[in-house]
Amino acid sequence: MRARILETASNLFYAQGVRAVGVDLVVDRAGVAKTSLYRHFRTKDELIVAFLEREEADFWSTWDEVAAKHAANAAKELDAHMRWIGERLARSNYRGCPQINAAAEFPEPDHPSRLVARAHMHELRARLASIAQRIGVSRPDTVGAQLAVLVNGAFVSAELLAPEEAVAVLLASARALIEAARK
């Protein structure tokens, strides 16, 4: 039952936004009683956090698969990450990064969804800085931050990119950042 509630809520939250979706809609679409929802998730915020953690696990699982395929060559790993992220942006049902979307809906810096989103963004930056360090650029932490801004910018700018250009834009931008850091 918990999995059905979370699956339903996740689909609704991603498609419509977390504030726009009430627990009544989740209960109705999941075909469960409200008491069942609250038995598994004490508050809507708990449900939102579970949604974000589920999305985060999916994201990092894909990341880790890509990283493992290119462990011997950091530049190829970075290219591969830019490719799958660009492909993700090109999906017809893509509606942005769930963490960024949720953080934008809750301005309170200590809101549980913002805390999950912030941790996700810091992990992204750290992983990109690690790749930059393995590539051998000067100031890998700065380059990691720049690459994180590039990726997050792409997540929120998907509407500006034609599906067929997202990968090329990400690849060219990431390569330009790396090349500039080598000088």
DAMO-V933408 format. One record per run of one state. SS is the DSSP state (2 for helix, 1 for strand, 0 for the rest). FROM is the first residue (numbers start at 0). TO is the last residue. If there is no record, write none. Layout:
((SS & FROM & TO) (SS & FROM & TO))
This chain:
((0 & 0 & 0) (2 & 1 & 15) (0 & 16 & 21) (2 & 22 & 29) (0 & 30 & 32) (2 & 33 & 39) (0 & 40 & 42) (2 & 43 & 68) (0 & 69 & 72) (2 & 73 & 88) (0 & 89 & 96) (2 & 97 & 104) (0 & 105 & 110) (2 & 111 & 134) (0 & 135 & 138) (2 & 139 & 155) (0 & 156 & 156) (2 & 157 & 159) (0 & 160 & 164) (2 & 165 & 181) (0 & 182 & 182))
